[in-house]
């Protein structure tokens, strides 16, 4: 089973804006997706989330939380680990070659571009992590930490 790490990246502007990236390559070319990637070798999901976020955008989050909602997935070959990252509102996004553009979108804009099947998940994430203080028990990494870690 391949482990995938989808992430919602938000900067604290108003109620929060979600970062979406336009894919530049492959079968998802010109589609908008959140930061995502695979867990490499023996790295853990938190380390993979931090690595993928930095590789794809050059961002280092202030905080990284585990998403405790089931991540929609239509392919049983993949095990998805969902994370929510708070990014600095002033930090520039520098894309790698996998992406051609990026956009910071409010919740309504995200919902408008996605299938209604995923709307409950997006709303739940927005309610839990954007419109309210994220639960401390779901914190997996903070910029003040010396290195990525996972809490049980």
VMD Tcl script that builds the backbone (N, CA, C; Angstrom):
set m [mol new atoms 456]
animate dup $m
set s [atomselect $m all]
$s set {name element resname resid chain x y z} {
  {N N UNK 1 A 0.843 -1.174 0.000}
  {CA C UNK 1 A 0.000 0.000 0.000}
  {C C UNK 1 A 0.891 1.240 0.000}
  {N N UNK 2 A 0.648 2.136 -0.922}
  {CA C UNK 2 A 1.400 3.385 -1.010}
  {C C UNK 2 A 0.780 4.386 -0.046}
  {N N UNK 3 A 1.611 5.081 0.711}
  {CA C UNK 3 A 1.124 6.097 1.625}
  {C C UNK 3 A 1.210 7.467 0.959}
  {N N UNK 4 A 0.107 8.170 0.950}
  {CA C UNK 4 A 0.043 9.510 0.368}
  {C C UNK 4 A -0.192 10.511 1.495}
  {N N UNK 5 A 0.263 11.737 1.291}
  {CA C UNK 5 A 0.117 12.769 2.310}
  {C C UNK 5 A -0.524 14.015 1.698}
  {N N UNK 6 A -1.847 14.085 1.665}
  {CA C UNK 6 A -2.467 15.326 1.199}
  {C C UNK 6 A -2.486 16.344 2.335}
  {N N UNK 7 A -2.348 17.604 1.980}
  {CA C UNK 7 A -2.324 18.636 2.998}
  {C C UNK 7 A -3.167 19.816 2.593}
  {N N UNK 8 A -3.782 20.404 3.566}
  {CA C UNK 8 A -4.458 21.674 3.396}
  {C C UNK 8 A -3.538 22.718 4.008}
  {N N UNK 9 A -3.148 23.702 3.245}
  {CA C UNK 9 A -2.280 24.760 3.748}
  {C C UNK 9 A -3.105 26.034 3.802}
  {N N UNK 10 A -3.096 26.679 4.936}
  {CA C UNK 10 A -3.906 27.877 5.123}
  {C C UNK 10 A -3.069 28.976 5.728}
  {N N UNK 11 A -3.311 30.183 5.275}
  {CA C UNK 11 A -2.701 31.329 5.933}
  {C C UNK 11 A -3.813 32.083 6.650}
  {N N UNK 12 A -3.509 32.653 7.779}
  {CA C UNK 12 A -4.548 33.302 8.585}
  {C C UNK 12 A -4.908 34.692 8.076}
  {N N UNK 13 A -5.705 34.744 7.030}
  {CA C UNK 13 A -6.199 36.003 6.476}
  {C C UNK 13 A -7.718 35.935 6.551}
  {N N UNK 14 A -8.327 36.833 7.284}
  {CA C UNK 14 A -9.776 36.754 7.466}
  {C C UNK 14 A -10.114 35.436 8.128}
  {N N UNK 15 A -10.941 34.642 7.496}
  {CA C UNK 15 A -11.278 33.315 8.017}
  {C C UNK 15 A -10.293 32.267 7.541}
  {N N UNK 16 A -9.322 32.674 6.768}
  {CA C UNK 16 A -8.323 31.739 6.275}
  {C C UNK 16 A -8.494 31.496 4.794}
  {N N UNK 17 A -7.391 31.331 4.135}
  {CA C UNK 17 A -7.384 31.022 2.705}
  {C C UNK 17 A -6.597 29.739 2.500}
  {N N UNK 18 A -7.123 28.889 1.657}
  {CA C UNK 18 A -6.488 27.613 1.360}
  {C C UNK 18 A -5.554 27.768 0.156}
  {N N UNK 19 A -4.393 27.158 0.234}
  {CA C UNK 19 A -3.442 27.190 -0.873}
  {C C UNK 19 A -3.726 26.029 -1.825}
  {N N UNK 20 A -3.948 26.373 -3.083}
  {CA C UNK 20 A -4.099 25.362 -4.133}
  {C C UNK 20 A -3.049 25.612 -5.201}
  {N N UNK 21 A -2.557 24.520 -5.785}
  {CA C UNK 21 A -1.496 24.563 -6.784}
  {C C UNK 21 A -2.002 23.975 -8.092}
  {N N UNK 22 A -1.669 24.631 -9.202}
  {CA C UNK 22 A -2.024 24.092 -10.519}
  {C C UNK 22 A -0.911 23.137 -10.953}
  {N N UNK 23 A -1.299 21.895 -11.198}
  {CA C UNK 23 A -0.327 20.888 -11.635}
  {C C UNK 23 A 0.187 21.213 -13.034}
  {N N UNK 24 A 1.466 21.036 -13.247}
  {CA C UNK 24 A 2.084 21.341 -14.539}
  {C C UNK 24 A 2.380 20.087 -15.350}
  {N N UNK 25 A 2.358 18.931 -14.709}
  {CA C UNK 25 A 2.813 17.706 -15.363}
  {C C UNK 25 A 1.806 16.567 -15.208}
  {N N UNK 26 A 1.948 15.567 -16.075}
  {CA C UNK 26 A 1.240 14.309 -15.912}
  {C C UNK 26 A -0.254 14.365 -16.137}
  {N N UNK 27 A -0.915 13.324 -15.635}
  {CA C UNK 27 A -2.344 13.175 -15.892}
  {C C UNK 27 A -3.180 14.233 -15.184}
  {N N UNK 28 A -2.627 14.913 -14.210}
  {CA C UNK 28 A -3.364 15.961 -13.497}
  {C C UNK 28 A -2.987 17.370 -13.973}
  {N N UNK 29 A -2.309 17.445 -15.102}
  {CA C UNK 29 A -1.894 18.736 -15.655}
  {C C UNK 29 A -3.082 19.697 -15.731}
  {N N UNK 30 A -2.846 20.939 -15.305}
  {CA C UNK 30 A -3.822 22.033 -15.290}
  {C C UNK 30 A -4.946 21.861 -14.272}
  {N N UNK 31 A -4.881 20.837 -13.435}
  {CA C UNK 31 A -5.859 20.689 -12.355}
  {C C UNK 31 A -5.309 21.343 -11.097}
  {N N UNK 32 A -6.227 21.857 -10.271}
  {CA C UNK 32 A -5.854 22.504 -9.020}
  {C C UNK 32 A -5.958 21.502 -7.877}
  {N N UNK 33 A -4.884 21.405 -7.092}
  {CA C UNK 33 A -4.802 20.459 -5.988}
  {C C UNK 33 A -4.142 21.128 -4.791}
  {N N UNK 34 A -4.424 20.633 -3.584}
  {CA C UNK 34 A -3.609 21.078 -2.446}
  {C C UNK 34 A -2.236 20.424 -2.544}
  {N N UNK 35 A -1.309 20.861 -1.738}
  {CA C UNK 35 A -0.001 20.217 -1.669}
  {C C UNK 35 A -0.218 18.744 -1.347}
  {N N UNK 36 A 0.486 17.866 -2.037}
  {CA C UNK 36 A 0.340 16.429 -1.795}
  {C C UNK 36 A 1.606 15.710 -2.207}
  {N N UNK 37 A 1.753 14.490 -1.752}
  {CA C UNK 37 A 2.928 13.715 -2.129}
  {C C UNK 37 A 2.930 12.371 -1.446}
  {N N UNK 38 A 4.029 11.662 -1.618}
  {CA C UNK 38 A 4.177 10.320 -1.072}
  {C C UNK 38 A 5.171 10.315 0.078}
  {N N UNK 39 A 4.964 9.365 0.980}
  {CA C UNK 39 A 5.920 9.118 2.047}
  {C C UNK 39 A 7.084 8.350 1.426}
  {N N UNK 40 A 8.292 8.853 1.618}
  {CA C UNK 40 A 9.482 8.209 1.055}
  {C C UNK 40 A 10.113 7.244 2.052}
  {N N UNK 41 A 10.441 6.051 1.571}
  {CA C UNK 41 A 11.176 5.078 2.372}
  {C C UNK 41 A 10.621 4.892 3.762}
  {N N UNK 42 A 11.479 5.110 4.762}
  {CA C UNK 42 A 11.057 4.905 6.147}
  {C C UNK 42 A 10.664 6.202 6.851}
  {N N UNK 43 A 10.482 7.288 6.088}
  {CA C UNK 43 A 10.087 8.546 6.736}
  {C C UNK 43 A 8.648 8.425 7.222}
  {N N UNK 44 A 8.322 9.143 8.254}
  {CA C UNK 44 A 6.972 9.143 8.789}
  {C C UNK 44 A 6.097 10.150 8.069}
  {N N UNK 45 A 4.782 10.075 8.279}
  {CA C UNK 45 A 3.866 10.999 7.615}
  {C C UNK 45 A 4.119 12.471 7.938}
  {N N UNK 46 A 4.494 12.798 9.174}
  {CA C UNK 46 A 4.755 14.203 9.530}
  {C C UNK 46 A 5.972 14.719 8.774}
  {N N UNK 47 A 7.050 13.946 8.760}
  {CA C UNK 47 A 8.250 14.352 8.029}
  {C C UNK 47 A 7.941 14.493 6.539}
  {N N UNK 48 A 7.131 13.587 5.997}
  {CA C UNK 48 A 6.756 13.665 4.579}
  {C C UNK 48 A 5.937 14.921 4.310}
  {N N UNK 49 A 5.015 15.250 5.201}
  {CA C UNK 49 A 4.193 16.452 5.024}
  {C C UNK 49 A 5.057 17.699 5.004}
  {N N UNK 50 A 5.983 17.798 5.936}
  {CA C UNK 50 A 6.871 18.968 5.991}
  {C C UNK 50 A 7.770 19.037 4.759}
  {N N UNK 51 A 8.320 17.886 4.358}
  {CA C UNK 51 A 9.195 17.842 3.184}
  {C C UNK 51 A 8.444 18.228 1.929}
  {N N UNK 52 A 7.277 17.629 1.697}
  {CA C UNK 52 A 6.506 17.918 0.487}
  {C C UNK 52 A 6.089 19.387 0.431}
  {N N UNK 53 A 5.645 19.926 1.564}
  {CA C UNK 53 A 5.261 21.331 1.596}
  {C C UNK 53 A 6.431 22.217 1.200}
  {N N UNK 54 A 7.605 21.933 1.751}
  {CA C UNK 54 A 8.779 22.752 1.428}
  {C C UNK 54 A 9.236 22.537 -0.014}
  {N N UNK 55 A 9.249 21.292 -0.482}
  {CA C UNK 55 A 9.663 21.013 -1.862}
  {C C UNK 55 A 8.754 21.696 -2.878}
  {N N UNK 56 A 7.446 21.659 -2.640}
  {CA C UNK 56 A 6.492 22.164 -3.627}
  {C C UNK 56 A 6.264 23.667 -3.551}
  {N N UNK 57 A 6.495 24.273 -2.381}
  {CA C UNK 57 A 6.152 25.692 -2.215}
  {C C UNK 57 A 7.228 26.538 -1.547}
  {N N UNK 58 A 8.249 25.927 -0.981}
  {CA C UNK 58 A 9.286 26.582 -0.178}
  {C C UNK 58 A 8.739 27.127 1.139}
  {N N UNK 59 A 7.510 26.734 1.510}
  {CA C UNK 59 A 6.930 27.180 2.771}
  {C C UNK 59 A 7.345 26.256 3.916}
  {N N UNK 60 A 7.525 26.863 5.077}
  {CA C UNK 60 A 7.686 26.124 6.325}
  {C C UNK 60 A 6.528 26.585 7.199}
  {N N UNK 61 A 5.670 25.674 7.628}
  {CA C UNK 61 A 4.492 26.107 8.383}
  {C C UNK 61 A 4.839 26.575 9.790}
  {N N UNK 62 A 3.947 27.384 10.352}
  {CA C UNK 62 A 4.062 27.722 11.779}
  {C C UNK 62 A 3.701 26.507 12.612}
  {N N UNK 63 A 2.623 25.836 12.203}
  {CA C UNK 63 A 2.127 24.662 12.916}
  {C C UNK 63 A 1.600 23.656 11.899}
  {N N UNK 64 A 1.708 22.389 12.240}
  {CA C UNK 64 A 1.175 21.310 11.412}
  {C C UNK 64 A 0.288 20.443 12.294}
  {N N UNK 65 A -0.970 20.293 11.876}
  {CA C UNK 65 A -1.943 19.511 12.619}
  {C C UNK 65 A -2.371 18.297 11.808}
  {N N UNK 66 A -2.679 17.205 12.492}
  {CA C UNK 66 A -3.285 16.049 11.841}
  {C C UNK 66 A -4.762 16.359 11.618}
  {N N UNK 67 A -5.274 16.012 10.458}
  {CA C UNK 67 A -6.705 16.150 10.179}
  {C C UNK 67 A -7.366 14.866 10.658}
  {N N UNK 68 A -8.285 15.002 11.600}
  {CA C UNK 68 A -8.912 13.814 12.167}
  {C C UNK 68 A -10.200 13.421 11.462}
  {N N UNK 69 A -10.490 14.050 10.344}
  {CA C UNK 69 A -11.612 13.655 9.493}
  {C C UNK 69 A -11.091 12.639 8.479}
  {N N UNK 70 A -11.880 11.628 8.114}
  {CA C UNK 70 A -11.427 10.710 7.064}
  {C C UNK 70 A -11.218 11.479 5.754}
  {N N UNK 71 A -10.065 11.281 5.145}
  {CA C UNK 71 A -9.749 11.946 3.884}
  {C C UNK 71 A -10.399 11.157 2.757}
  {N N UNK 72 A -11.270 11.807 1.952}
  {CA C UNK 72 A -11.920 11.074 0.849}
  {C C UNK 72 A -10.890 10.443 -0.081}
  {N N UNK 73 A -11.123 9.185 -0.402}
  {CA C UNK 73 A -10.179 8.456 -1.235}
  {C C UNK 73 A -10.918 7.343 -1.949}
  {N N UNK 74 A -10.902 7.390 -3.270}
  {CA C UNK 74 A -11.583 6.375 -4.051}
  {C C UNK 74 A -10.694 5.228 -4.470}
  {N N UNK 75 A -9.438 5.214 -4.030}
  {CA C UNK 75 A -8.498 4.195 -4.465}
  {C C UNK 75 A -7.933 3.459 -3.246}
  {N N UNK 76 A -8.337 2.206 -3.030}
  {CA C UNK 76 A -7.894 1.482 -1.837}
  {C C UNK 76 A -6.393 1.178 -1.807}
  {N N UNK 77 A -5.685 1.408 -2.914}
  {CA C UNK 77 A -4.237 1.180 -2.920}
  {C C UNK 77 A -3.496 2.231 -2.096}
  {N N UNK 78 A -4.166 3.341 -1.796}
  {CA C UNK 78 A -3.516 4.451 -1.108}
  {C C UNK 78 A -4.052 4.627 0.302}
  {N N UNK 79 A -3.160 4.845 1.227}
  {CA C UNK 79 A -3.513 5.214 2.592}
  {C C UNK 79 A -3.208 6.694 2.729}
  {N N UNK 80 A -4.220 7.498 2.992}
  {CA C UNK 80 A -4.048 8.938 3.038}
  {C C UNK 80 A -3.897 9.448 4.466}
  {N N UNK 81 A -2.890 10.288 4.655}
  {CA C UNK 81 A -2.666 10.973 5.924}
  {C C UNK 81 A -2.953 12.453 5.669}
  {N N UNK 82 A -3.959 12.985 6.303}
  {CA C UNK 82 A -4.315 14.382 6.091}
  {C C UNK 82 A -3.675 15.289 7.122}
  {N N UNK 83 A -3.139 16.411 6.667}
  {CA C UNK 83 A -2.537 17.396 7.553}
  {C C UNK 83 A -3.036 18.781 7.201}
  {N N UNK 84 A -3.025 19.632 8.200}
  {CA C UNK 84 A -3.436 21.018 8.054}
  {C C UNK 84 A -2.263 21.869 8.515}
  {N N UNK 85 A -1.768 22.737 7.658}
  {CA C UNK 85 A -0.607 23.567 7.983}
  {C C UNK 85 A -0.994 25.038 8.002}
  {N N UNK 86 A -0.587 25.731 9.065}
  {CA C UNK 86 A -0.744 27.184 9.120}
  {C C UNK 86 A 0.518 27.797 8.538}
  {N N UNK 87 A 0.371 28.613 7.500}
  {CA C UNK 87 A 1.517 29.271 6.861}
  {C C UNK 87 A 1.515 30.752 7.212}
  {N N UNK 88 A 2.681 31.353 7.178}
  {CA C UNK 88 A 2.812 32.783 7.422}
  {C C UNK 88 A 2.178 33.541 6.258}
  {N N UNK 89 A 1.324 34.499 6.558}
  {CA C UNK 89 A 0.616 35.257 5.520}
  {C C UNK 89 A 1.569 36.028 4.616}
  {N N UNK 90 A 2.756 36.357 5.096}
  {CA C UNK 90 A 3.710 37.143 4.305}
  {C C UNK 90 A 4.720 36.281 3.550}
  {N N UNK 91 A 4.751 35.008 3.813}
  {CA C UNK 91 A 5.757 34.143 3.193}
  {C C UNK 91 A 5.463 33.953 1.706}
  {N N UNK 92 A 6.475 34.153 0.859}
  {CA C UNK 92 A 6.248 33.944 -0.575}
  {C C UNK 92 A 6.165 32.455 -0.911}
  {N N UNK 93 A 5.317 32.139 -1.876}
  {CA C UNK 93 A 5.205 30.769 -2.377}
  {C C UNK 93 A 6.117 30.666 -3.593}
  {N N UNK 94 A 7.072 29.736 -3.542}
  {CA C UNK 94 A 7.975 29.491 -4.669}
  {C C UNK 94 A 7.734 28.062 -5.144}
  {N N UNK 95 A 7.155 27.954 -6.323}
  {CA C UNK 95 A 6.751 26.648 -6.844}
  {C C UNK 95 A 7.914 25.885 -7.443}
  {N N UNK 96 A 7.847 24.559 -7.334}
  {CA C UNK 96 A 8.817 23.721 -8.029}
  {C C UNK 96 A 8.276 23.405 -9.427}
  {N N UNK 97 A 8.981 22.582 -10.182}
  {CA C UNK 97 A 8.611 22.293 -11.571}
  {C C UNK 97 A 7.311 21.501 -11.701}
  {N N UNK 98 A 6.804 20.927 -10.614}
  {CA C UNK 98 A 5.558 20.159 -10.664}
  {C C UNK 98 A 4.331 21.047 -10.844}
  {N N UNK 99 A 4.490 22.362 -10.610}
  {CA C UNK 99 A 3.345 23.268 -10.603}
  {C C UNK 99 A 3.596 24.494 -11.467}
  {N N UNK 100 A 2.509 25.025 -12.046}
  {CA C UNK 100 A 2.628 26.199 -12.909}
  {C C UNK 100 A 2.030 27.458 -12.290}
  {N N UNK 101 A 1.248 27.317 -11.224}
  {CA C UNK 101 A 0.613 28.485 -10.615}
  {C C UNK 101 A 0.114 28.095 -9.233}
  {N N UNK 102 A -0.234 29.112 -8.453}
  {CA C UNK 102 A -0.836 28.866 -7.143}
  {C C UNK 102 A -1.888 29.933 -6.882}
  {N N UNK 103 A -2.786 29.624 -5.975}
  {CA C UNK 103 A -3.822 30.583 -5.592}
  {C C UNK 103 A -4.190 30.345 -4.135}
  {N N UNK 104 A -4.421 31.452 -3.426}
  {CA C UNK 104 A -4.966 31.404 -2.074}
  {C C UNK 104 A -6.464 31.613 -2.222}
  {N N UNK 105 A -7.261 30.628 -1.816}
  {CA C UNK 105 A -8.707 30.642 -2.040}
  {C C UNK 105 A -9.469 30.549 -0.731}
  {N N UNK 106 A -10.555 31.316 -0.628}
  {CA C UNK 106 A -11.405 31.163 0.551}
  {C C UNK 106 A -12.221 29.871 0.400}
  {N N UNK 107 A -12.901 29.497 1.466}
  {CA C UNK 107 A -13.633 28.226 1.480}
  {C C UNK 107 A -14.644 28.144 0.342}
  {N N UNK 108 A -15.371 29.226 0.093}
  {CA C UNK 108 A -16.375 29.204 -0.970}
  {C C UNK 108 A -15.747 28.956 -2.338}
  {N N UNK 109 A -14.592 29.552 -2.595}
  {CA C UNK 109 A -13.909 29.340 -3.877}
  {C C UNK 109 A -13.424 27.901 -4.012}
  {N N UNK 110 A -12.945 27.320 -2.915}
  {CA C UNK 110 A -12.518 25.919 -2.947}
  {C C UNK 110 A -13.712 25.025 -3.261}
  {N N UNK 111 A -14.830 25.260 -2.580}
  {CA C UNK 111 A -16.018 24.443 -2.808}
  {C C UNK 111 A -16.520 24.568 -4.245}
  {N N UNK 112 A -16.419 25.766 -4.819}
  {CA C UNK 112 A -16.907 25.990 -6.185}
  {C C UNK 112 A -16.120 25.193 -7.218}
  {N N UNK 113 A -14.856 24.893 -6.946}
  {CA C UNK 113 A -14.044 24.202 -7.951}
  {C C UNK 113 A -13.951 22.692 -7.727}
  {N N UNK 114 A -14.507 22.195 -6.619}
  {CA C UNK 114 A -14.404 20.775 -6.312}
  {C C UNK 114 A -15.745 20.068 -6.456}
  {N N UNK 115 A -15.658 18.768 -6.617}
  {CA C UNK 115 A -16.849 17.925 -6.688}
  {C C UNK 115 A -17.648 18.042 -5.392}
  {N N UNK 116 A -18.982 18.072 -5.495}
  {CA C UNK 116 A -19.807 18.104 -4.280}
  {C C UNK 116 A -19.524 16.940 -3.330}
  {N N UNK 117 A -18.986 15.852 -3.838}
  {CA C UNK 117 A -18.688 14.696 -2.989}
  {C C UNK 117 A -17.660 15.029 -1.910}
  {N N UNK 118 A -16.789 15.989 -2.172}
  {CA C UNK 118 A -15.745 16.329 -1.195}
  {C C UNK 118 A -16.127 17.533 -0.328}
  {N N UNK 119 A -17.258 18.180 -0.617}
  {CA C UNK 119 A -17.685 19.355 0.142}
  {C C UNK 119 A -17.791 19.104 1.652}
  {N N UNK 120 A -18.383 17.983 2.102}
  {CA C UNK 120 A -18.460 17.772 3.557}
  {C C UNK 120 A -17.085 17.746 4.227}
  {N N UNK 121 A -16.100 17.161 3.559}
  {CA C UNK 121 A -14.744 17.115 4.108}
  {C C UNK 121 A -14.160 18.522 4.209}
  {N N UNK 122 A -14.280 19.320 3.142}
  {CA C UNK 122 A -13.734 20.683 3.145}
  {C C UNK 122 A -14.412 21.520 4.223}
  {N N UNK 123 A -15.722 21.405 4.327}
  {CA C UNK 123 A -16.446 22.170 5.362}
  {C C UNK 123 A -16.009 21.754 6.766}
  {N N UNK 124 A -15.841 20.459 6.978}
  {CA C UNK 124 A -15.415 19.970 8.287}
  {C C UNK 124 A -14.022 20.477 8.640}
  {N N UNK 125 A -13.119 20.469 7.673}
  {CA C UNK 125 A -11.764 20.979 7.904}
  {C C UNK 125 A -11.810 22.472 8.202}
  {N N UNK 126 A -12.581 23.224 7.436}
  {CA C UNK 126 A -12.688 24.668 7.672}
  {C C UNK 126 A -13.265 24.945 9.057}
  {N N UNK 127 A -14.295 24.217 9.438}
  {CA C UNK 127 A -14.909 24.426 10.753}
  {C C UNK 127 A -13.939 24.081 11.886}
  {N N UNK 128 A -13.204 23.019 11.707}
  {CA C UNK 128 A -12.329 22.511 12.778}
  {C C UNK 128 A -11.019 23.270 12.890}
  {N N UNK 129 A -10.478 23.743 11.747}
  {CA C UNK 129 A -9.127 24.295 11.754}
  {C C UNK 129 A -9.040 25.767 11.370}
  {N N UNK 130 A -10.029 26.299 10.694}
  {CA C UNK 130 A -9.966 27.680 10.231}
  {C C UNK 130 A -10.847 28.584 11.080}
  {N N UNK 131 A -12.074 28.192 11.271}
  {CA C UNK 131 A -13.033 29.044 11.977}
  {C C UNK 131 A -12.949 28.901 13.491}
  {N N UNK 132 A -12.158 27.963 13.963}
  {CA C UNK 132 A -11.992 27.739 15.396}
  {C C UNK 132 A -10.507 27.469 15.671}
  {N N UNK 133 A -10.141 27.579 16.914}
  {CA C UNK 133 A -8.776 27.245 17.312}
  {C C UNK 133 A -8.571 25.742 17.107}
  {N N UNK 134 A -7.564 25.347 16.323}
  {CA C UNK 134 A -7.351 23.903 16.114}
  {C C UNK 134 A -7.102 23.189 17.447}
  {N N UNK 135 A -7.606 21.982 17.584}
  {CA C UNK 135 A -7.404 21.232 18.833}
  {C C UNK 135 A -5.920 20.955 19.095}
  {N N UNK 136 A -5.463 21.288 20.282}
  {CA C UNK 136 A -4.055 21.094 20.644}
  {C C UNK 136 A -3.642 19.623 20.531}
  {N N UNK 137 A -4.570 18.722 20.778}
  {CA C UNK 137 A -4.245 17.295 20.711}
  {C C UNK 137 A -3.857 16.843 19.306}
  {N N UNK 138 A -4.224 17.638 18.291}
  {CA C UNK 138 A -3.907 17.266 16.903}
  {C C UNK 138 A -2.616 17.909 16.396}
  {N N UNK 139 A -1.969 18.736 17.215}
  {CA C UNK 139 A -0.703 19.360 16.819}
  {C C UNK 139 A 0.362 18.292 16.656}
  {N N UNK 140 A 1.008 18.269 15.503}
  {CA C UNK 140 A 2.055 17.285 15.235}
  {C C UNK 140 A 3.436 17.907 15.105}
  {N N UNK 141 A 3.495 19.204 14.792}
  {CA C UNK 141 A 4.783 19.882 14.634}
  {C C UNK 141 A 4.550 21.376 14.758}
  {N N UNK 142 A 5.524 22.066 15.327}
  {CA C UNK 142 A 5.467 23.513 15.443}
  {C C UNK 142 A 6.819 24.071 15.025}
  {N N UNK 143 A 6.836 25.257 14.443}
  {CA C UNK 143 A 8.080 25.861 13.981}
  {C C UNK 143 A 9.084 26.034 15.111}
  {N N UNK 144 A 8.614 26.088 16.331}
  {CA C UNK 144 A 9.525 26.210 17.468}
  {C C UNK 144 A 10.196 24.882 17.814}
  {N N UNK 145 A 9.735 23.796 17.215}
  {CA C UNK 145 A 10.345 22.488 17.450}
  {C C UNK 145 A 11.669 22.382 16.711}
  {N N UNK 146 A 12.590 21.662 17.282}
  {CA C UNK 146 A 13.892 21.485 16.642}
  {C C UNK 146 A 13.806 20.566 15.430}
  {N N UNK 147 A 12.889 19.609 15.473}
  {CA C UNK 147 A 12.762 18.643 14.376}
  {C C UNK 147 A 11.338 18.121 14.350}
  {N N UNK 148 A 10.900 17.607 13.189}
  {CA C UNK 148 A 9.547 17.043 13.114}
  {C C UNK 148 A 9.385 15.905 14.134}
  {N N UNK 149 A 8.193 15.778 14.658}
  {CA C UNK 149 A 7.894 14.701 15.580}
  {C C UNK 149 A 6.443 14.293 15.418}
  {N N UNK 150 A 6.120 13.151 15.939}
  {CA C UNK 150 A 4.735 12.694 15.942}
  {C C UNK 150 A 4.320 12.435 17.373}
  {N N UNK 151 A 3.129 12.875 17.704}
  {CA C UNK 151 A 2.559 12.570 19.016}
  {C C UNK 151 A 1.636 11.385 18.848}
  {N N UNK 152 A 1.561 10.578 19.871}
  {CA C UNK 152 A 0.671 9.415 19.821}
  {C C UNK 152 A -0.755 9.822 20.035}
}
mol reanalyze $m
mol bondsrecalc $m
mol representation Tube
mol addrep $m
